[in-house]
């Protein structure tokens, strides 16, 4: 099954992982009046699910991808999800500076996979 291949499954798991990670790290910003200890504990609980997806993603993907490639995939997924989260959940605007910064990070990932010095 193609979705269960070691090339695709890690990417799907990393997408799920990053949905939880972004929610854990930034979701509490919607509730600034909540006590900090509650925000930390809620975030920690959400992050536990993130780890249950990220660790298998990296374990399954390693060998098909190098460690650097897995990290680059994770970063591109993370930024893509964060952009959507910041706009849709936090109500922030995507500025030109932010967009350019994210594009440069994506360019870094491109060079990890396709750089001239492989």
ZADO-1210 file (C-alpha; in nm, 4 decimals, padded with zeros to 6 digits):
<atoms>
<atom x="00.0000" y="00.0000" z="00.0000" code="UNK" pos="1"/>
<atom x="00.1586" y="00.3320" z="-00.1069" code="UNK" pos="2"/>
<atom x="00.0423" y="00.5290" z="00.2026" code="UNK" pos="3"/>
<atom x="00.2220" y="00.2803" z="00.4267" code="UNK" pos="4"/>
<atom x="00.5509" y="00.2979" z="00.2376" code="UNK" pos="5"/>
<atom x="00.8559" y="00.4213" z="00.4279" code="UNK" pos="6"/>
<atom x="00.8650" y="00.7194" z="00.1916" code="UNK" pos="7"/>
<atom x="00.5047" y="00.8359" z="00.2528" code="UNK" pos="8"/>
<atom x="00.4085" y="00.7189" z="00.6026" code="UNK" pos="9"/>
<atom x="00.6710" y="00.9314" z="00.7823" code="UNK" pos="10"/>
<atom x="00.5416" y="01.2414" z="00.6039" code="UNK" pos="11"/>
<atom x="00.1819" y="01.1650" z="00.7032" code="UNK" pos="12"/>
<atom x="00.2883" y="01.1028" z="01.0636" code="UNK" pos="13"/>
<atom x="00.4898" y="01.4267" z="01.0673" code="UNK" pos="14"/>
<atom x="00.1866" y="01.6199" z="00.9412" code="UNK" pos="15"/>
<atom x="-00.0203" y="01.4787" z="01.2271" code="UNK" pos="16"/>
<atom x="00.2620" y="01.5394" z="01.4726" code="UNK" pos="17"/>
<atom x="00.2957" y="01.9019" z="01.3687" code="UNK" pos="18"/>
<atom x="-00.0769" y="01.9655" z="01.3985" code="UNK" pos="19"/>
<atom x="-00.0519" y="01.8613" z="01.7638" code="UNK" pos="20"/>
<atom x="00.2814" y="02.0385" z="01.8192" code="UNK" pos="21"/>
<atom x="00.1563" y="02.3698" z="01.6844" code="UNK" pos="22"/>
<atom x="-00.1565" y="02.3443" z="01.8970" code="UNK" pos="23"/>
<atom x="00.0500" y="02.2575" z="02.2057" code="UNK" pos="24"/>
<atom x="00.2997" y="02.5386" z="02.1592" code="UNK" pos="25"/>
<atom x="00.0704" y="02.8159" z="02.0383" code="UNK" pos="26"/>
<atom x="-00.2923" y="02.7224" z="02.1127" code="UNK" pos="27"/>
<atom x="-00.2751" y="02.8650" z="02.4647" code="UNK" pos="28"/>
<atom x="-00.2124" y="03.2115" z="02.3197" code="UNK" pos="29"/>
<atom x="-00.5878" y="03.2275" z="02.2521" code="UNK" pos="30"/>
<atom x="-00.6406" y="03.2124" z="02.6305" code="UNK" pos="31"/>
<atom x="-00.4072" y="03.4743" z="02.7832" code="UNK" pos="32"/>
<atom x="-00.6069" y="03.4929" z="03.1053" code="UNK" pos="33"/>
<atom x="-00.5665" y="03.1201" z="03.1792" code="UNK" pos="34"/>
<atom x="-00.3147" y="03.0508" z="03.4562" code="UNK" pos="35"/>
<atom x="00.0288" y="02.9665" z="03.3202" code="UNK" pos="36"/>
<atom x="00.0406" y="02.6294" z="03.4971" code="UNK" pos="37"/>
<atom x="-00.2809" y="02.5243" z="03.3215" code="UNK" pos="38"/>
<atom x="-00.1405" y="02.6339" z="02.9840" code="UNK" pos="39"/>
<atom x="00.1783" y="02.4363" z="03.0509" code="UNK" pos="40"/>
<atom x="-00.0041" y="02.1218" z="03.1618" code="UNK" pos="41"/>
<atom x="-00.2517" y="02.1353" z="02.8719" code="UNK" pos="42"/>
<atom x="00.0324" y="02.1920" z="02.6267" code="UNK" pos="43"/>
<atom x="00.2285" y="01.9054" z="02.7768" code="UNK" pos="44"/>
<atom x="-00.0669" y="01.6707" z="02.7366" code="UNK" pos="45"/>
<atom x="-00.1138" y="01.7710" z="02.3735" code="UNK" pos="46"/>
<atom x="00.2595" y="01.7390" z="02.3085" code="UNK" pos="47"/>
<atom x="00.2531" y="01.3804" z="02.4339" code="UNK" pos="48"/>
<atom x="00.0378" y="01.2890" z="02.1340" code="UNK" pos="49"/>
<atom x="00.2815" y="01.4779" z="01.9124" code="UNK" pos="50"/>
<atom x="00.5671" y="01.2610" z="02.0359" code="UNK" pos="51"/>
<atom x="00.3676" y="00.9428" z="01.9701" code="UNK" pos="52"/>
<atom x="00.3536" y="01.0499" z="01.6041" code="UNK" pos="53"/>
<atom x="00.6956" y="01.2133" z="01.5583" code="UNK" pos="54"/>
<atom x="00.9108" y="00.9370" z="01.7024" code="UNK" pos="55"/>
<atom x="00.7593" y="00.6621" z="01.4820" code="UNK" pos="56"/>
<atom x="00.7756" y="00.8958" z="01.1815" code="UNK" pos="57"/>
<atom x="01.1487" y="00.9387" z="01.2265" code="UNK" pos="58"/>
<atom x="01.2074" y="00.5727" z="01.3102" code="UNK" pos="59"/>
<atom x="01.0163" y="00.4541" z="01.0019" code="UNK" pos="60"/>
<atom x="01.1585" y="00.7207" z="00.7712" code="UNK" pos="61"/>
<atom x="01.5231" y="00.6871" z="00.8697" code="UNK" pos="62"/>
<atom x="01.6989" y="00.4860" z="00.6020" code="UNK" pos="63"/>
<atom x="01.4650" y="00.6048" z="00.3307" code="UNK" pos="64"/>
<atom x="01.5618" y="00.9584" z="00.4322" code="UNK" pos="65"/>
<atom x="01.8725" y="01.0826" z="00.6088" code="UNK" pos="66"/>
<atom x="01.8393" y="01.2500" z="00.9472" code="UNK" pos="67"/>
<atom x="01.8907" y="01.5897" z="00.7826" code="UNK" pos="68"/>
<atom x="01.6226" y="01.5166" z="00.5244" code="UNK" pos="69"/>
<atom x="01.3757" y="01.4104" z="00.7948" code="UNK" pos="70"/>
<atom x="01.4458" y="01.7326" z="00.9837" code="UNK" pos="71"/>
<atom x="01.4010" y="01.9389" z="00.6672" code="UNK" pos="72"/>
<atom x="01.0686" y="01.7662" z="00.5954" code="UNK" pos="73"/>
<atom x="00.9585" y="01.8320" z="00.9527" code="UNK" pos="74"/>
<atom x="01.0523" y="02.2008" z="00.9336" code="UNK" pos="75"/>
<atom x="00.8688" y="02.2594" z="00.6062" code="UNK" pos="76"/>
<atom x="00.5597" y="02.0832" z="00.7417" code="UNK" pos="77"/>
<atom x="00.5877" y="02.2747" z="01.0693" code="UNK" pos="78"/>
<atom x="00.6086" y="02.6131" z="00.9011" code="UNK" pos="79"/>
<atom x="00.3275" y="02.5323" z="00.6603" code="UNK" pos="80"/>
<atom x="00.0997" y="02.4287" z="00.9460" code="UNK" pos="81"/>
<atom x="00.2077" y="02.7253" z="01.1578" code="UNK" pos="82"/>
<atom x="00.1232" y="02.9732" z="00.8819" code="UNK" pos="83"/>
<atom x="-00.2277" y="02.8308" z="00.8577" code="UNK" pos="84"/>
<atom x="-00.2633" y="02.8229" z="01.2374" code="UNK" pos="85"/>
<atom x="-00.1438" y="03.1794" z="01.2868" code="UNK" pos="86"/>
<atom x="-00.3843" y="03.3112" z="01.0244" code="UNK" pos="87"/>
<atom x="-00.6883" y="03.0915" z="01.0974" code="UNK" pos="88"/>
<atom x="-00.6642" y="03.0454" z="01.4749" code="UNK" pos="89"/>
<atom x="-00.4636" y="03.3429" z="01.6028" code="UNK" pos="90"/>
<atom x="-00.6053" y="03.5854" z="01.3477" code="UNK" pos="91"/>
<atom x="-00.2636" y="03.7163" z="01.2452" code="UNK" pos="92"/>
<atom x="-00.1826" y="03.8526" z="00.9037" code="UNK" pos="93"/>
<atom x="00.0890" y="03.6984" z="00.6921" code="UNK" pos="94"/>
<atom x="00.3319" y="03.9821" z="00.6227" code="UNK" pos="95"/>
<atom x="00.5828" y="04.0064" z="00.3418" code="UNK" pos="96"/>
<atom x="00.8731" y="03.9727" z="00.5874" code="UNK" pos="97"/>
<atom x="00.7220" y="03.6616" z="00.7446" code="UNK" pos="98"/>
<atom x="00.6491" y="03.5098" z="00.4042" code="UNK" pos="99"/>
<atom x="01.0018" y="03.5780" z="00.2804" code="UNK" pos="100"/>
<atom x="01.1501" y="03.4302" z="00.5969" code="UNK" pos="101"/>
<atom x="00.9472" y="03.1133" z="00.5555" code="UNK" pos="102"/>
<atom x="01.0449" y="03.0915" z="00.1885" code="UNK" pos="103"/>
<atom x="01.4123" y="03.1093" z="00.2858" code="UNK" pos="104"/>
<atom x="01.3631" y="02.8223" z="00.5306" code="UNK" pos="105"/>
<atom x="01.1962" y="02.6253" z="00.2502" code="UNK" pos="106"/>
<atom x="01.4911" y="02.7069" z="00.0262" code="UNK" pos="107"/>
<atom x="01.7210" y="02.5618" z="00.2912" code="UNK" pos="108"/>
<atom x="01.5197" y="02.2395" z="00.2844" code="UNK" pos="109"/>
<atom x="01.5452" y="02.2348" z="-00.0951" code="UNK" pos="110"/>
<atom x="01.9254" y="02.2453" z="-00.0751" code="UNK" pos="111"/>
<atom x="01.9326" y="01.9608" z="00.1782" code="UNK" pos="112"/>
<atom x="01.7583" y="01.7404" z="-00.0798" code="UNK" pos="113"/>
<atom x="01.8981" y="01.8838" z="-00.4028" code="UNK" pos="114"/>
<atom x="02.2123" y="02.0771" z="-00.3176" code="UNK" pos="115"/>
<atom x="02.4996" y="02.0888" z="-00.5622" code="UNK" pos="116"/>
<atom x="02.7448" y="01.9344" z="-00.3142" code="UNK" pos="117"/>
<atom x="02.5813" y="01.5938" z="-00.2583" code="UNK" pos="118"/>
</atoms>
